[in-house]
Amino acid sequence: MKLVLANCSASLSELKRDPAAVLAAAGGAAVAILNHNEPTAYLVPADTYEWLLDRIEDADLA
């Protein structure tokens, strides 16, 4: 079993049924997307993703 690295999770079925509700329930945090109770992806808010890319770029320049 893989470790889930998010406080909020949703199944693929939940995400397909109502993606807006999944995002709202996460309250701006990352969401682990599960398939058969195994994490298959992480959904992060756009501003968090942009922040991560900036951090990676800063690390590459250092």
MOPAC internal coordinates of N, CA, C and O (Angstrom, degrees):
PM7 1SCF
backbone

  N    0.0000 0     0.00 0     0.00 0    0    0    0
  C    1.4445 1     0.00 0     0.00 0    1    0    0
  C    1.5339 1   108.36 1     0.00 0    2    1    0
  O    1.2310 1   120.66 1   -45.60 1    3    2    1
  N    1.3175 1   116.35 1   134.40 1    3    2    1
  C    1.4562 1   122.12 1   179.99 1    5    3    2
  C    1.5253 1   110.50 1   -85.25 1    6    5    3
  O    1.2310 1   121.24 1   -31.51 1    7    6    5
  N    1.3158 1   115.24 1   148.49 1    7    6    5
  C    1.4605 1   121.99 1   177.25 1    9    7    6
  C    1.5297 1   109.52 1   -74.05 1   10    9    7
  O    1.2310 1   120.41 1   -45.67 1   11   10    9
  N    1.3185 1   116.82 1   134.33 1   11   10    9
  C    1.4661 1   122.14 1   177.39 1   13   11   10
  C    1.5229 1   107.39 1   -91.92 1   14   13   11
  O    1.2310 1   120.76 1   -61.63 1   15   14   13
  N    1.3385 1   116.16 1   118.37 1   15   14   13
  C    1.4697 1   121.85 1  -174.02 1   17   15   14
  C    1.5265 1   112.40 1   -99.42 1   18   17   15
  O    1.2310 1   120.24 1  -137.42 1   19   18   17
  N    1.3026 1   117.14 1    42.58 1   19   18   17
  C    1.4689 1   122.21 1   177.44 1   21   19   18
  C    1.5252 1   108.22 1  -151.94 1   22   21   19
  O    1.2310 1   120.85 1   -29.30 1   23   22   21
  N    1.3172 1   115.98 1   150.70 1   23   22   21
  C    1.4601 1   120.46 1   178.63 1   25   23   22
  C    1.5232 1   112.58 1   -79.65 1   26   25   23
  O    1.2310 1   120.71 1   161.74 1   27   26   25
  N    1.3292 1   116.24 1   -18.26 1   27   26   25
  C    1.4590 1   121.77 1  -178.68 1   29   27   26
  C    1.5279 1   108.26 1  -119.84 1   30   29   27
  O    1.2310 1   120.58 1   -38.99 1   31   30   29
  N    1.3070 1   116.50 1   141.01 1   31   30   29
  C    1.4647 1   120.00 1   177.51 1   33   31   30
  C    1.5203 1   110.19 1  -140.63 1   34   33   31
  O    1.2310 1   121.64 1   -21.42 1   35   34   33
  N    1.3297 1   114.47 1   158.58 1   35   34   33
  C    1.4664 1   121.12 1   177.82 1   37   35   34
  C    1.5178 1   107.91 1  -150.51 1   38   37   35
  O    1.2310 1   121.01 1   -30.97 1   39   38   37
  N    1.3039 1   115.67 1   149.03 1   39   38   37
  C    1.4647 1   119.80 1   176.53 1   41   39   38
  C    1.5285 1   109.46 1   -79.84 1   42   41   39
  O    1.2310 1   121.03 1   -17.11 1   43   42   41
  N    1.3066 1   115.63 1   162.89 1   43   42   41
  C    1.4620 1   119.73 1   175.15 1   45   43   42
  C    1.5242 1   110.67 1   -58.58 1   46   45   43
  O    1.2310 1   120.59 1   142.07 1   47   46   45
  N    1.3300 1   116.48 1   -37.93 1   47   46   45
  C    1.4687 1   120.51 1   179.34 1   49   47   46
  C    1.5184 1   111.52 1   -62.81 1   50   49   47
  O    1.2310 1   120.44 1   136.27 1   51   50   49
  N    1.3338 1   116.76 1   -43.73 1   51   50   49
  C    1.4745 1   120.31 1   178.02 1   53   51   50
  C    1.5219 1   110.76 1   -62.24 1   54   53   51
  O    1.2310 1   120.80 1   136.87 1   55   54   53
  N    1.3320 1   116.07 1   -43.13 1   55   54   53
  C    1.4592 1   120.40 1  -179.27 1   57   55   54
  C    1.5219 1   111.09 1   -62.94 1   58   57   55
  O    1.2310 1   120.10 1   138.37 1   59   58   57
  N    1.3302 1   117.42 1   -41.63 1   59   58   57
  C    1.4756 1   121.17 1   178.54 1   61   59   58
  C    1.5235 1   111.14 1   -66.40 1   62   61   59
  O    1.2310 1   120.67 1   140.13 1   63   62   61
  N    1.3283 1   116.33 1   -39.87 1   63   62   61
  C    1.4588 1   121.14 1  -175.27 1   65   63   62
  C    1.5306 1   111.68 1   -68.72 1   66   65   63
  O    1.2310 1   120.05 1   135.17 1   67   66   65
  N    1.3415 1   117.50 1   -44.83 1   67   66   65
  C    1.4596 1   119.88 1  -175.98 1   69   67   66
  C    1.5323 1   110.50 1  -153.69 1   70   69   67
  O    1.2310 1   120.21 1  -100.73 1   71   70   69
  N    1.3298 1   117.20 1    79.27 1   71   70   69
  C    1.4659 1   119.81 1  -177.80 1   73   71   70
  C    1.5336 1   113.14 1   -60.47 1   74   73   71
  O    1.2310 1   119.82 1   144.50 1   75   74   73
  N    1.3204 1   117.96 1   -35.50 1   75   74   73
  C    1.4645 1   120.94 1  -179.99 1   77   75   74
  C    1.5281 1   110.88 1   -63.61 1   78   77   75
  O    1.2310 1   119.98 1   142.05 1   79   78   77
  N    1.3068 1   117.64 1   -37.95 1   79   78   77
  C    1.4652 1   121.43 1   179.23 1   81   79   78
  C    1.5248 1   110.93 1   -67.83 1   82   81   79
  O    1.2310 1   120.14 1   142.51 1   83   82   81
  N    1.3210 1   117.34 1   -37.49 1   83   82   81
  C    1.4697 1   121.16 1   177.83 1   85   83   82
  C    1.5213 1   109.62 1   -62.84 1   86   85   83
  O    1.2310 1   120.55 1   133.30 1   87   86   85
  N    1.3251 1   116.55 1   -46.70 1   87   86   85
  C    1.4618 1   120.70 1   179.32 1   89   87   86
  C    1.5259 1   111.40 1   -63.67 1   90   89   87
  O    1.2310 1   120.34 1   138.43 1   91   90   89
  N    1.3158 1   116.96 1   -41.57 1   91   90   89
  C    1.4653 1   121.01 1   179.84 1   93   91   90
  C    1.5322 1   110.99 1   -64.50 1   94   93   91
  O    1.2310 1   120.54 1   138.92 1   95   94   93
  N    1.3115 1   116.57 1   -41.08 1   95   94   93
  C    1.4656 1   120.42 1  -179.53 1   97   95   94
  C    1.5257 1   111.57 1   -65.17 1   98   97   95
  O    1.2310 1   120.35 1   150.58 1   99   98   97
  N    1.3220 1   116.94 1   -29.42 1   99   98   97
  C    1.4629 1   120.76 1  -179.42 1  101   99   98
  C    1.5192 1   111.71 1   -76.08 1  102  101   99
  O    1.2310 1   120.04 1   158.83 1  103  102  101
  N    1.2998 1   117.52 1   -21.17 1  103  102  101
  C    1.4592 1   120.91 1   177.66 1  105  103  102
  C    1.5219 1   113.97 1    60.68 1  106  105  103
  O    1.2310 1   120.12 1  -143.69 1  107  106  105
  N    1.3080 1   117.38 1    36.31 1  107  106  105
  C    1.4627 1   121.22 1   178.00 1  109  107  106
  C    1.5156 1   114.59 1    90.99 1  110  109  107
  O    1.2310 1   119.96 1   177.88 1  111  110  109
  N    1.3081 1   117.67 1    -2.12 1  111  110  109
  C    1.4641 1   121.41 1   179.05 1  113  111  110
  C    1.5304 1   110.18 1   -91.89 1  114  113  111
  O    1.2310 1   121.05 1   -11.35 1  115  114  113
  N    1.3137 1   115.60 1   168.65 1  115  114  113
  C    1.4620 1   121.10 1   176.46 1  117  115  114
  C    1.5261 1   109.86 1   -68.07 1  118  117  115
  O    1.2310 1   120.84 1   -31.88 1  119  118  117
  N    1.3251 1   116.00 1   148.12 1  119  118  117
  C    1.4621 1   122.48 1   178.54 1  121  119  118
  C    1.5245 1   108.17 1  -120.95 1  122  121  119
  O    1.2310 1   120.39 1   -52.44 1  123  122  121
  N    1.3147 1   116.85 1   127.56 1  123  122  121
  C    1.4596 1   121.12 1   173.52 1  125  123  122
  C    1.5238 1   107.67 1   -82.34 1  126  125  123
  O    1.2310 1   120.48 1   -54.41 1  127  126  125
  N    1.3241 1   116.68 1   125.59 1  127  126  125
  C    1.4578 1   121.36 1   177.31 1  129  127  126
  C    1.5253 1   107.55 1   -95.70 1  130  129  127
  O    1.2310 1   121.14 1   -58.65 1  131  130  129
  N    1.3281 1   115.43 1   121.35 1  131  130  129
  C    1.4569 1   120.89 1  -174.13 1  133  131  130
  C    1.5264 1   112.22 1  -106.43 1  134  133  131
  O    1.2310 1   121.65 1   -37.29 1  135  134  133
  N    1.3163 1   114.45 1   142.71 1  135  134  133
  C    1.4597 1   122.11 1   173.00 1  137  135  134
  C    1.5235 1   105.74 1  -128.63 1  138  137  135
  O    1.2310 1   120.16 1   -64.87 1  139  138  137
  N    1.3203 1   117.30 1   115.13 1  139  138  137
  C    1.4656 1   123.22 1  -174.53 1  141  139  138
  C    1.5304 1   110.48 1    55.19 1  142  141  139
  O    1.2310 1   121.07 1  -135.91 1  143  142  141
  N    1.3407 1   115.57 1    44.09 1  143  142  141
  C    1.4643 1   124.34 1   177.88 1  145  143  142
  C    1.5253 1   114.34 1    63.12 1  146  145  143
  O    1.2310 1   120.14 1  -160.77 1  147  146  145
  N    1.3137 1   117.35 1    19.23 1  147  146  145
  C    1.4634 1   122.68 1   174.74 1  149  147  146
  C    1.5235 1   108.34 1  -116.77 1  150  149  147
  O    1.2310 1   119.39 1   -45.81 1  151  150  149
  N    1.3335 1   118.78 1   134.19 1  151  150  149
  C    1.4664 1   119.33 1   178.15 1  153  151  150
  C    1.5291 1   110.85 1   -66.16 1  154  153  151
  O    1.2310 1   121.09 1   -51.27 1  155  154  153
  N    1.3347 1   115.53 1   128.73 1  155  154  153
  C    1.4653 1   120.24 1   179.11 1  157  155  154
  C    1.5167 1   111.38 1  -115.10 1  158  157  155
  O    1.2310 1   120.40 1   161.60 1  159  158  157
  N    1.3310 1   116.83 1   -18.40 1  159  158  157
  C    1.4622 1   121.26 1   179.71 1  161  159  158
  C    1.5197 1   108.54 1  -163.17 1  162  161  159
  O    1.2310 1   121.73 1   -15.81 1  163  162  161
  N    1.3233 1   114.30 1   164.19 1  163  162  161
  C    1.4585 1   120.81 1   173.07 1  165  163  162
  C    1.5158 1   107.90 1  -124.40 1  166  165  163
  O    1.2310 1   120.80 1   -46.71 1  167  166  165
  N    1.2877 1   116.07 1   133.29 1  167  166  165
  C    1.4612 1   123.35 1   178.80 1  169  167  166
  C    1.5271 1   106.75 1  -105.12 1  170  169  167
  O    1.2310 1   121.12 1   -60.86 1  171  170  169
  N    1.3354 1   115.46 1   119.14 1  171  170  169
  C    1.4651 1   119.65 1  -179.28 1  173  171  170
  C    1.5173 1   109.37 1  -120.25 1  174  173  171
  O    1.2310 1   119.93 1   -30.95 1  175  174  173
  N    1.3309 1   117.75 1   149.05 1  175  174  173
  C    1.4637 1   120.23 1   176.94 1  177  175  174
  C    1.5308 1   110.45 1   -60.78 1  178  177  175
  O    1.2310 1   120.66 1   -27.51 1  179  178  177
  N    1.3178 1   116.35 1   152.49 1  179  178  177
  C    1.4619 1   122.00 1  -176.86 1  181  179  178
  C    1.5226 1   111.81 1   -58.70 1  182  181  179
  O    1.2310 1   119.56 1   138.99 1  183  182  181
  N    1.3261 1   118.44 1   -41.01 1  183  182  181
  C    1.4633 1   119.23 1  -178.85 1  185  183  182
  C    1.5273 1   111.75 1   -67.52 1  186  185  183
  O    1.2310 1   119.89 1   146.59 1  187  186  185
  N    1.3121 1   117.81 1   -33.41 1  187  186  185
  C    1.4605 1   121.37 1   175.78 1  189  187  186
  C    1.5204 1   110.77 1   -67.02 1  190  189  187
  O    1.2310 1   120.35 1   138.18 1  191  190  189
  N    1.3226 1   116.93 1   -41.82 1  191  190  189
  C    1.4618 1   121.45 1   178.67 1  193  191  190
  C    1.5281 1   110.34 1   -62.62 1  194  193  191
  O    1.2310 1   120.48 1   135.89 1  195  194  193
  N    1.3240 1   116.69 1   -44.11 1  195  194  193
  C    1.4669 1   120.71 1   178.60 1  197  195  194
  C    1.5190 1   110.70 1   -62.62 1  198  197  195
  O    1.2310 1   119.92 1   139.02 1  199  198  197
  N    1.3336 1   117.76 1   -40.98 1  199  198  197
  C    1.4564 1   122.22 1   177.55 1  201  199  198
  C    1.5318 1   110.28 1   -60.96 1  202  201  199
  O    1.2310 1   120.48 1   135.57 1  203  202  201
  N    1.3412 1   116.68 1   -44.43 1  203  202  201
  C    1.4620 1   120.71 1   178.83 1  205  203  202
  C    1.5255 1   111.49 1   -61.08 1  206  205  203
  O    1.2310 1   120.31 1   136.72 1  207  206  205
  N    1.3278 1   117.01 1   -43.28 1  207  206  205
  C    1.4627 1   120.22 1   178.49 1  209  207  206
  C    1.5206 1   111.34 1   -62.74 1  210  209  207
  O    1.2310 1   119.90 1   139.78 1  211  210  209
  N    1.3228 1   117.80 1   -40.22 1  211  210  209
  C    1.4577 1   121.54 1   176.25 1  213  211  210
  C    1.5274 1   111.36 1   -61.32 1  214  213  211
  O    1.2310 1   120.67 1   136.82 1  215  214  213
  N    1.3146 1   116.33 1   -43.18 1  215  214  213
  C    1.4787 1   121.06 1   178.64 1  217  215  214
  C    1.5194 1   111.28 1   -62.65 1  218  217  215
  O    1.2310 1   120.27 1   138.34 1  219  218  217
  N    1.3210 1   117.10 1   -41.66 1  219  218  217
  C    1.4650 1   120.82 1   178.43 1  221  219  218
  C    1.5239 1   110.44 1   -64.17 1  222  221  219
  O    1.2310 1   120.88 1   137.04 1  223  222  221
  N    1.3137 1   115.92 1   -42.96 1  223  222  221
  C    1.4560 1   120.38 1   178.84 1  225  223  222
  C    1.5272 1   110.86 1   -63.27 1  226  225  223
  O    1.2310 1   120.34 1   137.60 1  227  226  225
  N    1.3268 1   116.95 1   -42.40 1  227  226  225
  C    1.4597 1   121.12 1   177.99 1  229  227  226
  C    1.5368 1   110.91 1   -61.58 1  230  229  227
  O    1.2310 1   120.26 1   139.04 1  231  230  229
  N    1.3168 1   117.11 1   -40.96 1  231  230  229
  C    1.4590 1   121.18 1   179.09 1  233  231  230
  C    1.5182 1   111.43 1   -65.63 1  234  233  231
  O    1.2310 1   120.26 1   142.01 1  235  234  233
  N    1.3383 1   117.11 1   -37.99 1  235  234  233
  C    1.4576 1   120.96 1   178.70 1  237  235  234
  C    1.5258 1   111.34 1   -66.56 1  238  237  235
  O    1.2310 1   120.36 1   145.86 1  239  238  237
  N    1.3428 1   116.91 1   -34.14 1  239  238  237
  C    1.4565 1   120.93 1  -178.72 1  241  239  238
  C    1.5295 1   112.58 1   -78.25 1  242  241  239
  O    1.2310 1   120.78 1   158.52 1  243  242  241
  N    1.3295 1   116.12 1   -21.48 1  243  242  241
  C    1.4859 1   120.10 1  -177.48 1  245  243  242
  C    1.5127 1   112.22 1   -73.83 1  246  245  243
  O    1.2310 1   120.10 1   180.00 1  247  246  245

